[in-house]
Amino acid sequence: MRDEYDFNARQNEYLSLLLAENTAPLWGKLLGGFSTGGGEVMTPGSDASLADGRLQWPLPVPGTITSPQGYRTDPITGEVSYHSGTDIAVPEGTPILAAANGTVTIANGLDSWGGSYGYHVKLDHGGGLTTLYAHCSSICVTVDQQVKAGQVIAYVGHTGRTMGPHLHFEVHG
């Protein structure tokens, strides 16, 4: 990963820290629930148990976690603040997939600022479990639409408050 994505010194340091044996329990929290036994980032077709539902990786390709959920140094302001999702860097235009069956509650494809989310989609999976997909370039679903796990709901972009194309993925439950 270090070589393939040409990590800088800070990214190499963080990767080394995250790969240490004693950090495996933190992966679930850092990546918004996406981890397997050995601390691997999940790839397409993988599942993770979260809350009372099952979620799949929300992209058809592996991605680089550029910012996990939690407190971080904001890349725009330089100040420490809470980041409510996991940022996954992939090329602009990559399809975004529903992580589980659900109902579309937000399909904001009109306001490119979107309260800093830009174009975004929110799905209700029932039982209090919701997912949010932000910074989309375009939206493929409408409010109240029923979607299936793995269905294309939007495409990766960089609308809203962002430094470049990525999926900002939130899980609430």
N, C-alpha and C positions, 0 to 999 in steps of 0.2 A: 504494500500500500504506500509506504514511504516513497519508493522509487516511481511507482506508476503515477502518483499524483504530485510528485516533486514537492514534498512537504518542506516548509521552512523550519528553522530551528525551534520555534515555539510549538509548531504542530508536532514535530518529532518528540519534543519533551512531553507533551500531553499524551501522545500515543503510548510512549513508554510507561508513563504513569498509569494509564488506563489498562495496559496489558499485564500489569503486575498481578500476581496471584491474589493478593488481599483485596483487590478492587472489584472482583467479579460480582459481589452483591450490589455494588453501586450502579452497575450497567443498566439495570431495569429503570432506576430513577433517572439517570442521566439521559437515557435515550427514550424516555417517555413510555417505558414498558417493553421495548424491543430488545430482548436479549435471549440467548440460549445458555445452556449450562456453562460453556467455557468463555462467555463474554464476547461471542461473535456478533457482529451486526447482521441482522437477518437479511436475506436476499429474496428475490421474487419467488413466490410459491411457498414460502415459509409461513408458519402460523405462530402466534403467541397467545397464551391465555391471559386475559386482562378483564378485570371486573367479572361480570357473569357472561361475557361473550368471547368470541374468538375473532382476532384481528389478523389480517394478512398484511404483508409489506405493501405500502400504497403506491408503488411504482413498478413498472415492468422490467426495470434494470436495477442493479445495485447502485447505491449512491454514497457519497462521502458525507458523513455527519460533520458539518462545519460549525454547528453550535447546538449543544444539547439543551434540554430544558433545565432551568434553574438560574441562579445568579451568574452574571457574566459581565465582562467589560463590553459595553455597547460599542459596536464597530463604527457608529456614526458620531456619537457624542463623546466617547471615551470614558463615560461614567459607568459605575457598577449599577446594574438594574436587573430586575427579574425578567427572564425570557420564558414566555408561557408555552413554548413548543420546542420541537426538535427540527432544526434546519438540515435539509438533505440536498446537497448540491448535485444537480444533474443538468444536462443541456436544456436550453430553452426549447419548448415544444414537446418535451417528453410527456406522454400521457400520464395522468394522475388517476389511480384506481381506487374505488371504494374499498375501504379496509374490511367491511362487513356489510351484510344486508342492512338496509335502513331506509329512512324517509328523509328527503331533502328538506331542511328547515330554512336554510339561507342559500341563495344562488345569486350572489352579487356580481353581475357581469356588466354593470353600468357605471359604477363609481370606481375609477382606477386607483383612487386613493384609499377608499374603503376603511377609513379609520386606521390607517397604516397597514392593514392586511392587504390592501389592493383588492383585485377581484378574488373572491373567496367563496368556498362552499362549506356548509355545515350539514352533517348528517346525524340524525337521531337513530340509534340502533336499539332503543328500548332498554328498559331496566335502568335508566339513568346514564347510560353510556352514550357519549357523543364524540364525534371526531370533526376536526376542522382542517381545511386544506387552503392555504393562503398564498398570495403573490402570483396567482394564475395569470396566464396570458389570455385565456379564453375559458368559458364555462359551457359545458355540454348538457346540463340538467336544469330543471325548473323546480321551484318550491312545490312541495307536496308530492313530487315524483318519487315512486318506489324504485330503489336501485338494488342491484345484486352485488355481492362481494366480487371484486375484480372488474366491475364495469367501469369504463372510462367516464369520469365525471367532469374532467377539466384537463388543462394542459399547463405545464410548468412555465412560469414567466418571471417577471421582476416588477410587477405593479406594486404600488404602495410604498412603504418605507423599507427599502432594501438596497443592498450593495451590488446585487447581481442575481442571475436566475437561480432559483432553488425552490423546493417545496418546504413551506413552514407547516409542520404537521402537529396538531394538538390532539390529545386524548383526554377526555374528562369522564369520570365515572364514579 
